[in-house]
Amino acid sequence: KGLLQRFGLPVFDDNDWRNLPPLKARVVKWESANRFLLDNGQVWEGFDPITYELAGKEIEIQARPHGQFALIVDGVNTTLRVMRLR
């Protein structure tokens, strides 16, 4: 599978990250200080410390250039880079 398919995102023929829909989910719980579990079973972790309280919140994860992803909380771009662990 390609990188985008492993992260549960659809693959488009032009591979332009700007055309990828955001992943919308609810944070179920924190798994560690910087790792959180989504209601769809995915586990994500921040590259930098996450200072937002995420448990119970609706979040978005948007694609960024070079296979990166950004966390959106309360409709505001937090500029926090995240990666999917599982």
C-alpha positions in Angstrom: 0.0 0.0 0.0 1.0 3.6 -0.6 1.7 6.1 2.2 -1.8 7.7 1.9 -3.6 4.4 1.9 -1.8 3.3 5.1 -3.1 6.5 6.8 -6.7 5.8 5.7 -6.7 8.6 3.2 -7.9 8.2 -0.4 -5.3 8.2 -3.2 -5.9 10.6 -6.1 -4.2 10.2 -9.5 -2.5 13.7 -9.4 -1.0 13.0 -5.9 -1.6 16.7 -5.0 -1.9 16.9 -1.2 -4.2 20.0 -1.5 -6.9 17.7 -3.0 -6.9 15.3 -0.1 -10.0 15.5 2.2 -9.2 16.0 5.9 -9.6 13.2 8.4 -12.4 14.1 10.9 -12.7 12.2 14.1 -13.3 12.5 17.9 -10.4 12.0 20.3 -11.3 9.2 22.7 -8.4 9.4 25.1 -4.8 10.2 25.6 -2.5 7.2 25.4 0.6 9.0 26.6 1.6 12.7 27.1 1.7 13.2 23.3 -0.2 10.3 21.8 -4.0 10.1 21.3 -6.6 7.6 20.3 -9.3 8.4 17.8 -12.8 7.0 17.7 -11.9 5.2 14.4 -9.2 3.2 16.2 -6.2 5.2 14.8 -3.5 6.3 17.1 -1.6 9.6 16.3 1.3 11.3 18.0 2.6 14.8 17.8 6.2 15.6 16.7 6.2 18.4 19.2 4.4 18.6 22.6 0.6 18.9 22.3 -0.6 21.5 24.7 -4.3 21.3 23.8 -6.8 19.2 25.8 -8.0 16.8 23.1 -10.0 14.2 25.0 -13.6 14.3 23.8 -13.0 16.9 21.1 -13.7 16.7 17.4 -10.4 17.2 15.5 -9.2 17.3 11.9 -6.0 16.0 10.5 -5.1 17.6 7.2 -2.5 16.5 4.7 0.5 18.8 4.2 3.4 18.7 1.6 5.9 15.9 1.6 3.6 13.3 3.3 3.2 15.4 6.5 0.0 15.9 8.5 -1.3 18.8 10.6 -3.7 18.7 13.6 -6.7 21.1 13.5 -8.5 21.7 16.9 -11.7 23.6 17.2 -11.4 24.6 13.5 -8.1 26.4 14.2 -4.9 25.3 12.6 -2.6 24.5 15.5 0.4 24.2 13.2 1.2 20.9 15.1 2.6 18.2 13.0 1.4 14.7 13.7 2.0 11.2 12.5 -0.1 8.1 12.5 1.3 5.2 14.6 -1.5 2.7 13.9 
